[in-house]
């Protein structure tokens, strides 16, 4: 029996984090009763999910986050920060000067 590797999945999905996310979603579907998309008898659900990803049976769509798409990093940062002197007490508790 051939082993499934991350490199096999990377041919279909661009990065390892996306593979983990996609495999986790597929395992949940399998455990909820979804049929296998590849023949893989006597394998654990995660192995079946990875085999399905490597075979191209599980579609991967790269969806940009709408919040990130609409804002840039500069827009997300506040224009001014609160005055540190008002919020931070420089004196340690119990010390008096």
C-alpha distances in whole Angstrom, upper triangle without the diagonal:
4,6,10,13,16,17,15,17,20,20,21,23,26,25,24,26,26,22,23,25,24,21,23,25,22,21,25,25,22,23,27,25,24,21,18,18,14,12,10,11,11,11,14,16,16,12,13,16,15,12,15,17,15,15,19,20,21,25,26,30,31,35,37,39,42,44,43,44,47,48,48,48,52,53,51,53,56,59,61,60,62,65,63,67,67,63,63,65,66,67,65,66,69,70,74,75
4,7,10,13,13,11,14,17,17,18,20,22,22,21,23,23,19,20,23,21,19,22,24,21,20,24,24,21,24,27,26,24,21,18,17,14,13,11,13,13,12,15,16,15,12,13,15,13,10,14,15,12,13,17,18,19,22,23,27,29,32,35,36,40,42,40,41,44,45,45,45,49,50,48,50,53,56,58,57,59,62,61,64,64,61,61,63,63,65,63,64,67,69,72,73
4,6,10,11,10,12,15,15,17,18,20,19,17,20,20,16,17,20,19,16,19,21,19,18,22,22,20,22,25,25,23,21,17,17,14,14,11,13,13,11,13,14,13,9,11,13,10,9,13,14,11,13,16,17,18,21,22,25,27,30,32,34,37,39,38,38,42,43,42,42,46,47,45,46,50,53,55,54,56,58,57,60,61,57,57,60,60,62,60,60,63,65,68,70
4,7,8,7,8,11,12,13,14,17,16,14,17,17,13,14,17,15,13,16,18,16,15,19,20,18,20,23,23,21,19,16,15,13,13,11,14,14,11,12,13,11,7,9,10,7,6,10,10,8,10,13,14,15,18,18,22,23,26,28,30,34,35,34,35,38,39,39,38,42,43,41,43,46,49,51,51,53,55,54,58,58,55,54,57,57,59,57,58,61,63,66,67
4,5,5,7,9,11,12,13,14,13,11,14,15,11,12,16,15,13,16,18,17,17,20,21,20,22,25,25,23,22,19,18,16,17,15,18,18,14,15,15,12,10,12,12,8,9,12,11,9,12,14,16,16,18,17,21,21,25,27,28,32,33,32,33,36,37,36,36,39,40,39,40,44,47,49,48,50,53,51,55,55,52,52,54,54,56,55,56,59,60,63,65
4,5,5,6,9,10,10,11,10,7,11,11,8,10,13,12,11,14,16,16,16,19,20,20,22,24,25,23,23,19,18,17,19,17,20,20,17,16,16,12,11,13,12,8,10,12,10,8,12,13,16,15,16,15,18,18,21,23,25,29,30,28,29,33,33,32,32,36,37,35,37,40,43,45,44,47,49,48,51,52,49,48,51,51,54,52,53,56,57,60,62
4,5,5,7,9,10,10,10,9,13,13,10,13,16,15,14,17,19,18,19,23,23,23,25,27,28,25,25,21,20,18,20,19,22,22,19,19,19,16,14,16,14,11,12,14,11,9,12,13,16,16,17,16,19,19,22,24,26,30,31,29,29,33,34,33,33,36,37,36,38,41,44,46,45,48,51,49,53,54,51,50,53,53,56,54,55,59,60,63,64
4,6,6,8,9,11,12,11,14,14,11,13,16,14,13,17,18,17,18,21,21,21,23,26,25,23,22,18,16,15,17,16,19,20,17,18,17,14,12,13,12,9,9,10,9,5,8,10,13,13,15,14,18,18,22,24,27,30,32,30,30,34,35,34,34,38,39,38,40,43,46,48,48,50,53,52,56,56,53,53,56,56,58,57,58,61,62,65,67
4,5,6,6,9,9,9,11,10,7,10,12,11,10,14,15,14,15,18,18,18,21,23,23,21,20,17,15,14,17,16,19,20,17,17,16,13,12,12,10,7,8,9,6,4,8,8,11,11,12,11,14,15,18,21,23,26,28,27,27,31,32,31,32,35,36,34,37,40,43,45,45,47,50,49,53,53,50,50,53,54,56,55,56,59,60,63,64
4,5,5,6,6,7,10,9,8,11,13,12,12,16,17,16,18,21,21,21,24,26,26,24,23,20,18,18,20,20,23,24,21,20,19,16,15,16,14,11,12,12,9,8,11,11,14,13,13,11,14,14,17,19,22,25,27,25,25,29,30,29,29,33,34,32,34,38,41,43,43,45,48,47,51,51,48,48,52,52,54,53,55,58,59,62,63
4,6,7,9,11,14,12,11,14,16,14,15,18,19,18,20,23,23,23,26,27,27,24,24,21,18,17,20,20,24,25,22,22,21,18,17,17,15,12,12,12,9,7,9,9,13,13,13,12,14,15,18,20,23,26,29,27,26,30,31,31,31,35,36,34,37,40,43,45,45,48,51,50,54,54,52,52,55,55,58,57,58,62,62,65,66
4,7,9,11,13,10,9,13,14,11,12,16,16,15,18,20,20,20,23,24,25,21,21,18,16,16,19,19,23,24,21,21,19,17,16,15,13,11,11,10,7,6,8,6,10,9,9,8,11,12,15,18,21,24,26,25,24,28,29,29,30,33,34,33,36,39,42,44,44,47,50,50,53,53,51,51,54,55,57,56,58,61,62,65,66
4,6,8,9,7,6,10,11,9,11,14,14,14,17,19,19,20,22,24,24,21,22,19,17,17,21,21,24,25,22,21,19,16,16,16,13,11,13,12,8,8,11,9,12,10,9,7,9,9,13,15,18,21,23,21,21,25,26,26,27,30,31,29,32,35,38,41,41,43,46,46,49,50,47,47,50,51,54,53,54,57,58,61,62
4,7,9,7,8,11,12,12,14,16,17,17,20,22,22,23,25,27,28,25,25,23,21,21,24,24,27,28,25,24,22,19,19,19,16,14,16,15,12,12,14,13,15,14,12,9,10,9,13,14,17,20,22,20,19,23,24,23,24,27,28,27,30,33,36,38,38,41,44,43,47,47,45,45,48,49,52,51,52,56,56,59,60
4,6,6,7,9,10,11,12,15,16,17,18,20,21,23,25,26,27,25,26,23,22,22,25,24,27,28,24,23,21,17,18,19,16,14,16,16,12,13,16,15,17,15,14,11,12,11,14,15,17,20,21,19,20,23,24,23,23,27,28,26,28,32,34,37,36,39,42,41,45,45,42,42,46,46,49,48,49,52,53,56,57
4,5,5,6,9,10,10,12,14,15,16,18,20,21,22,24,26,24,25,22,21,21,24,22,25,25,21,20,18,15,15,17,14,12,15,15,12,12,16,15,17,15,15,13,14,13,16,17,18,22,23,21,22,26,26,25,25,28,29,27,29,33,36,37,37,39,42,41,45,45,42,42,45,45,48,46,48,51,52,55,56
4,5,5,6,9,10,11,13,14,15,17,19,20,21,23,25,23,24,23,22,22,25,24,26,26,23,20,18,15,16,18,15,13,16,17,13,15,18,17,18,15,15,12,14,12,14,15,15,19,20,18,20,23,23,23,22,26,27,24,26,30,33,35,34,36,39,38,42,42,39,39,42,42,45,44,45,48,49,52,53
4,5,5,6,8,10,11,12,14,16,17,18,20,21,23,21,22,20,19,20,23,22,25,26,22,20,18,15,16,17,13,12,15,14,11,13,16,14,15,12,12,9,10,9,11,13,14,17,19,17,18,22,23,23,23,26,27,25,27,31,34,36,35,38,41,40,44,44,41,41,44,45,48,46,48,51,52,55,56
4,5,5,6,8,10,10,12,14,15,16,18,20,21,19,20,18,17,17,20,19,22,22,18,17,15,11,12,13,10,8,11,11,8,10,13,12,13,11,11,9,12,12,14,16,17,21,23,21,22,26,26,26,26,30,31,29,31,34,37,39,39,41,44,43,47,47,44,44,47,48,50,49,50,53,54,57,58
4,6,5,6,9,10,10,12,14,15,16,18,20,19,20,18,18,18,21,19,22,21,18,15,13,10,12,13,10,9,13,13,10,12,16,15,16,13,14,12,14,14,16,17,18,22,23,21,23,26,27,27,26,30,31,28,30,33,37,38,38,40,43,42,45,45,42,42,45,45,48,46,47,50,52,54,56
4,6,5,6,9,10,11,13,14,16,17,19,17,19,18,18,19,22,21,23,23,20,17,14,12,14,15,11,11,15,14,11,14,17,15,15,12,12,10,12,12,13,15,15,18,20,19,20,24,24,25,25,29,29,26,28,31,35,37,36,38,41,40,44,43,40,41,44,45,47,46,46,50,51,54,56
4,5,5,6,9,10,11,12,14,15,17,15,16,15,14,16,19,18,21,21,18,16,13,11,13,12,9,9,12,10,8,11,13,12,12,8,9,8,10,11,13,15,16,19,21,21,22,25,26,27,27,31,31,29,31,34,37,40,39,41,44,44,47,47,44,44,47,49,51,49,50,54,55,58,59
4,5,5,6,9,10,10,12,14,15,14,15,13,13,14,17,15,18,18,14,12,9,7,9,9,6,6,10,9,7,11,13,12,12,9,11,11,13,15,16,19,20,23,25,24,25,28,29,30,30,34,34,32,34,37,40,42,41,43,47,46,49,49,45,46,49,50,52,50,51,54,56,59,60
4,5,5,6,9,10,11,12,15,14,16,14,15,17,19,17,19,19,16,13,10,8,11,11,8,10,13,12,11,14,16,16,15,12,14,13,15,16,17,19,19,23,24,24,25,28,29,30,30,33,33,31,33,36,39,41,40,42,45,44,47,47,43,44,46,48,50,48,48,51,53,56,58
4,6,5,6,9,10,11,13,12,14,14,14,16,19,18,20,20,17,15,11,10,13,12,9,11,14,12,11,15,16,15,14,10,12,11,13,15,15,18,18,21,22,23,24,27,28,29,29,33,33,30,33,35,39,41,40,42,45,44,48,47,44,45,48,49,51,50,50,53,55,58,60
4,5,5,6,9,10,11,9,11,10,10,13,15,15,17,17,14,12,9,8,11,9,6,9,11,9,9,13,14,13,11,8,10,11,14,16,17,20,21,24,26,26,27,29,31,32,33,36,36,33,36,39,42,44,44,46,49,48,52,51,48,48,51,52,54,53,53,57,58,61,63
4,5,5,6,9,10,9,11,10,12,13,15,14,15,15,12,9,6,6,9,8,6,9,11,11,11,14,16,16,14,11,14,15,17,19,20,23,23,26,28,28,29,32,33,34,34,38,38,35,38,40,44,46,45,46,49,48,52,51,48,48,51,52,54,52,52,56,57,60,62
4,5,5,6,9,9,12,12,14,16,18,17,18,18,15,12,9,10,13,12,10,13,15,14,14,18,19,18,16,13,15,16,18,20,20,23,23,25,27,27,29,31,32,34,34,38,37,34,37,39,43,44,43,45,48,47,51,50,46,47,50,51,53,51,51,54,56,59,61
4,5,5,7,6,9,10,11,14,16,16,17,18,16,13,10,11,14,12,10,13,15,12,14,17,17,16,14,11,14,15,17,19,20,23,23,25,27,28,29,31,33,35,35,39,38,36,38,41,44,46,46,47,50,50,53,52,49,50,53,54,56,54,54,58,60,62,65
4,5,5,5,7,7,10,12,13,13,14,14,12,10,7,9,11,9,8,12,13,11,13,16,16,16,14,12,15,17,19,22,23,26,26,29,31,31,32,35,36,38,38,42,41,39,41,44,48,49,49,50,53,53,56,55,52,52,55,57,58,56,56,60,62,64,67
4,5,7,9,10,13,15,16,15,15,15,13,11,8,10,13,11,11,14,16,15,16,19,20,20,17,16,18,20,22,24,25,28,28,30,32,32,34,36,37,39,39,43,42,39,42,44,48,49,48,50,53,52,55,54,51,51,54,55,57,55,55,58,60,63,65
4,6,9,12,14,17,18,18,18,18,17,14,11,14,16,14,13,17,18,17,18,21,21,21,18,16,19,20,22,24,24,27,27,29,31,32,33,35,37,39,39,43,42,39,42,44,47,49,48,49,53,52,55,54,51,52,54,56,58,56,55,59,61,64,66
4,6,9,12,15,16,16,16,16,16,14,11,14,16,14,13,17,18,16,18,21,20,20,17,16,19,21,23,26,26,29,29,31,33,34,35,37,39,41,42,45,44,42,45,47,50,52,51,53,56,56,59,58,54,55,58,60,61,59,59,62,64,67,70
4,7,9,12,13,14,15,16,15,14,11,13,15,12,11,15,15,13,15,18,17,17,13,12,15,18,20,23,24,27,27,30,32,33,33,36,38,39,40,44,43,41,43,46,49,51,51,52,56,55,59,58,54,55,58,60,62,60,60,63,65,68,70
4,6,9,10,11,12,14,14,14,11,14,14,11,11,14,14,11,14,17,15,16,12,12,15,18,21,24,25,29,30,32,34,35,35,38,40,42,42,46,45,43,46,49,52,54,54,55,59,58,62,61,57,58,61,63,64,63,63,66,68,71,73
4,6,7,8,10,12,11,11,9,11,11,7,8,11,10,8,12,14,12,13,10,11,14,17,20,23,25,28,30,32,34,35,35,38,40,41,42,45,45,43,46,49,52,54,53,55,59,58,61,61,57,58,61,62,64,62,62,66,68,70,72
4,7,9,12,14,13,14,12,13,12,8,9,11,9,6,10,11,9,10,6,8,12,15,18,21,23,27,28,31,34,34,33,36,39,40,41,44,44,42,45,48,51,53,53,55,58,58,61,61,58,58,61,63,65,63,63,67,68,71,73
4,6,9,12,11,13,12,13,11,7,9,10,7,6,10,10,8,10,8,10,14,16,20,23,25,29,31,33,36,36,36,39,41,42,42,46,46,44,47,50,53,55,55,57,60,60,63,63,59,60,63,64,66,64,65,68,70,72,74
4,6,10,10,12,12,14,11,8,11,12,9,9,13,13,11,14,12,14,17,20,24,27,29,32,34,37,39,39,39,42,44,45,46,49,49,47,50,53,56,58,58,60,63,62,66,65,62,62,65,66,68,66,67,70,71,74,76
4,7,6,9,10,11,8,6,10,11,8,9,13,13,12,15,13,15,19,21,24,27,29,33,34,37,39,39,39,43,44,45,45,49,49,47,49,52,55,57,57,59,62,61,64,64,60,60,63,64,66,64,64,67,69,72,74
4,6,9,10,13,10,9,12,14,12,13,16,16,16,18,17,18,22,24,28,30,33,36,37,40,42,42,42,46,47,48,48,52,52,49,52,55,58,60,59,61,64,63,66,65,62,62,65,65,67,65,65,68,70,73,75
4,7,9,12,10,9,13,14,13,15,18,18,18,21,19,20,24,26,29,31,34,37,37,41,42,42,43,46,47,48,48,52,52,49,51,54,58,59,58,60,63,61,65,64,61,61,63,64,65,63,63,66,68,71,73
4,6,8,6,6,10,11,10,12,15,15,16,18,17,17,21,23,26,28,30,33,34,37,39,38,40,43,44,44,44,48,48,46,48,51,54,56,55,56,59,58,61,61,57,57,60,60,62,60,60,63,65,68,70
4,6,5,6,9,10,11,13,15,16,17,19,17,17,20,22,25,27,29,31,32,35,36,36,37,40,41,42,42,45,46,43,45,48,51,53,51,53,56,55,58,57,54,54,56,57,59,56,56,59,61,64,67
4,5,5,6,9,10,10,12,14,15,17,15,14,17,18,22,24,25,28,29,32,33,33,34,37,38,39,39,43,43,40,42,45,49,50,49,51,54,53,56,55,52,52,55,56,57,55,55,58,60,63,66
4,5,5,6,9,10,11,12,14,15,14,13,16,17,20,21,23,26,26,30,31,31,32,35,36,36,36,40,40,38,40,43,46,48,47,48,51,50,53,53,49,50,52,53,55,53,53,56,58,61,63
4,5,5,6,9,10,11,12,14,14,13,17,17,21,23,25,28,29,32,34,33,34,37,38,38,38,42,42,40,42,45,49,50,49,51,54,53,56,56,52,52,55,56,57,55,56,59,61,64,66
4,5,5,6,9,10,10,12,11,11,15,16,20,22,24,27,28,32,33,33,34,37,38,39,39,43,43,41,43,46,49,51,50,52,55,54,58,57,54,54,57,58,60,58,58,61,63,66,68
4,5,5,6,9,10,11,9,8,12,13,16,18,20,23,25,28,30,29,30,33,35,35,35,39,39,37,39,42,46,48,47,49,52,51,55,54,51,51,54,55,57,55,56,59,61,64,65
4,5,5,6,9,10,10,9,12,13,16,18,21,23,25,28,30,29,30,33,34,34,35,38,39,37,39,42,45,47,47,49,52,51,54,54,51,51,54,54,56,55,55,59,60,63,65
4,5,5,6,9,9,9,13,14,18,20,23,26,27,31,33,32,32,36,37,37,38,41,42,40,42,45,49,51,50,52,55,54,58,58,54,55,57,58,60,59,59,63,64,67,69
4,5,5,6,5,6,9,11,15,18,20,24,25,28,31,30,30,34,35,36,36,40,40,38,41,44,47,50,49,52,55,54,57,57,54,54,57,58,60,59,60,63,64,67,69
4,5,5,6,5,8,9,12,14,17,20,22,26,28,27,27,31,32,32,33,37,37,35,38,41,44,46,46,49,52,51,55,54,51,52,55,55,58,56,57,61,62,65,66
4,5,8,8,10,11,15,17,20,23,25,28,30,29,29,33,34,34,35,38,39,37,40,43,46,48,48,51,54,53,56,56,53,54,57,57,60,58,59,63,64,67,68
4,5,8,10,12,15,18,21,24,27,30,32,31,31,34,36,36,37,41,41,40,42,46,49,51,51,53,56,56,59,59,56,57,60,61,63,62,62,66,67,70,71
4,6,7,9,12,15,18,21,24,26,29,28,28,31,33,33,35,38,38,37,40,43,46,49,49,51,54,54,58,57,54,55,58,59,62,60,61,65,66,69,70
4,6,9,13,16,18,22,24,27,30,29,29,32,34,35,36,40,39,38,41,44,47,49,49,52,55,55,58,58,55,56,59,60,62,61,62,65,67,69,71
4,6,10,13,15,19,21,23,26,26,26,29,31,32,33,36,36,34,37,41,43,46,46,48,52,51,55,54,51,52,55,56,59,58,58,62,63,66,67
4,6,10,12,16,18,21,24,23,23,26,28,29,30,34,33,32,35,38,41,44,44,47,50,50,53,53,50,51,54,56,58,57,58,62,63,65,67
4,6,9,13,15,18,21,20,19,23,25,25,27,30,30,29,32,35,38,40,41,43,46,46,50,50,47,48,51,52,55,54,55,59,60,62,63
4,6,10,12,15,18,17,16,19,22,23,24,28,27,26,29,32,35,38,38,41,44,45,48,48,45,46,50,51,54,53,54,58,59,61,62
4,6,10,12,15,14,13,17,18,19,21,24,24,23,26,29,32,35,35,38,41,41,45,45,42,43,47,48,51,50,51,55,56,58,59
4,6,9,12,11,10,14,16,17,19,22,21,20,24,27,29,32,33,36,39,39,43,42,40,41,45,46,49,49,50,54,54,57,58
4,6,9,8,7,10,12,13,15,18,18,17,20,23,26,29,29,32,36,36,40,39,37,38,42,43,46,46,47,51,52,54,55
4,6,5,6,9,10,12,14,17,16,14,18,21,23,26,27,29,33,33,37,36,34,35,39,40,43,43,44,48,49,51,52
4,6,5,6,9,11,14,16,14,13,17,20,22,25,26,29,32,33,37,36,34,36,39,41,44,44,45,49,50,51,53
4,5,5,6,9,11,13,11,10,14,16,19,22,22,25,28,29,33,32,30,32,36,37,40,41,42,45,46,48,49
4,6,5,7,8,11,10,9,13,16,18,21,22,25,28,29,33,32,30,32,35,37,40,40,41,45,46,47,48
4,6,7,10,13,11,11,15,18,20,23,24,28,31,32,35,35,33,35,39,40,43,44,45,49,49,51,52
4,7,10,12,9,10,14,16,18,21,23,26,29,30,34,33,32,34,38,39,42,43,44,48,48,50,51
4,7,8,6,6,10,13,14,18,19,22,26,27,31,30,29,31,34,36,39,40,41,45,45,47,47
4,5,5,6,9,12,13,17,18,22,25,26,30,30,28,30,34,35,38,39,41,44,44,46,46
4,5,5,7,10,12,15,16,19,22,23,27,27,25,27,30,31,35,35,37,41,41,42,43
4,5,6,8,9,12,14,18,20,21,25,25,24,26,29,30,34,35,37,41,40,41,42
4,6,8,9,12,14,18,21,22,26,25,24,26,30,31,35,36,38,41,41,42,43
4,7,9,12,13,16,19,21,24,24,22,24,28,29,33,33,35,39,39,40,41
4,6,9,10,13,16,17,21,21,19,21,25,26,29,30,32,36,36,37,37
4,6,7,10,13,15,18,18,17,19,23,24,28,29,31,34,34,35,35
4,7,10,13,15,18,18,18,20,23,25,28,30,32,35,35,35,35
4,7,9,11,14,14,14,17,20,21,25,27,29,32,31,32,32
4,6,8,11,11,11,13,17,18,21,23,25,29,28,29,29
4,6,9,8,8,10,14,16,19,21,22,26,25,26,26
4,6,6,7,9,12,13,17,19,21,24,23,23,23
4,5,5,6,9,10,13,16,18,21,20,20,21
4,6,6,7,8,11,14,16,19,18,18,18
4,6,8,10,13,15,17,19,19,19,19
4,7,10,12,14,15,18,18,19,20
4,6,9,11,12,16,15,16,17
4,6,8,9,12,12,12,13
4,6,9,12,10,11,12
4,6,8,7,8,9
4,6,6,8,10
4,6,8,11
4,7,10
4,6
4
